[in-house]
Amino acid sequence: MQIRRFTLPALGATGALALVTLTAGAAGAHVTVTPDTTSAGAYAVLTFSVGHGCEGSPTTKLAIQMPESIPVVTPTVNPNWTVEKVDEQLAEPVTDAHGNEITERTAQVVYTAKTPLADGFRDTVALSVQLPEAAGDTLAFPVVQTCEKGQTGWTETAAEGQDPEELGSPAPVVTITEATGEGHHGGAGTDDADSPADAATDDAREDATADAASDDDGGNGLAIGGLVAGLGGLALGGLALARSGKKG
């Protein structure tokens, strides 16, 4: 695997000025990220959404920078884009949740549009990651959006005490919450609780047992009813024979 050092593309003076002077409409339509879970230590799918170009120019590329606390990334394939992982060597090896030693990390994921995404049209790309065990931490995922004309860096992060709403080009962020059983370390629940599939199986077994019991009760009822009917028939037959004998 080719190891490359990750750096954000440099922006010239004109590009930097363009970032500062974004129109209100463009600034209001950021590149955003939506996680399917924020539980500490959980495996999450992070969906990045883009819904506009650069000052009206179609989008051609999205370069997503990964936090150092997430060394392993699995990009989701999108048929509208090609995808590339850019790796870098770690200063110190780390151990993943499965005990494997990791000596390099995915520093950046780059999606390149097969056909430029026209301004005003939305698309999404998604990454699968394991969130760090750090409840309360906020992870930033700076994104550089390249277009046919120009580029926009969604790379700003709020300083301590600063209102994120004040940022003109905010980086997508995810805030880690307390760990829960759901999705933790790839699981769907805790060891003490049944998963939805197990619960469904248990319900099915209970229904089957109830049906079987119902069938047995019904069968026993029919058998008893038949026995009573048979005894009644024998009694009637005996009575008829007795009356016939008397007449004879």
Secondary structure, 3 states (H helix, E strand, C coil): CCECCCCCCCCCHHHHHHHHCCCHHHHCCCCEEEECCCECCEEEEEEEEECCCECCECEEEEEEECCCCCCCEEECCCCCEEEEEEEEEEEEEEECCCCCEEEEEEEEEEEEEEEEECCCCCEEEEEEEECCCCCCCEEECCEEEEECCCEEEECECCCCCCCHHHCCCECCEEECECCCCECECCCECCCCCCCHHHHHHHHHHHHHHHHHHHHHHHHHHHHHHHHHHHHHHHHHHHHHHHHHHHHC
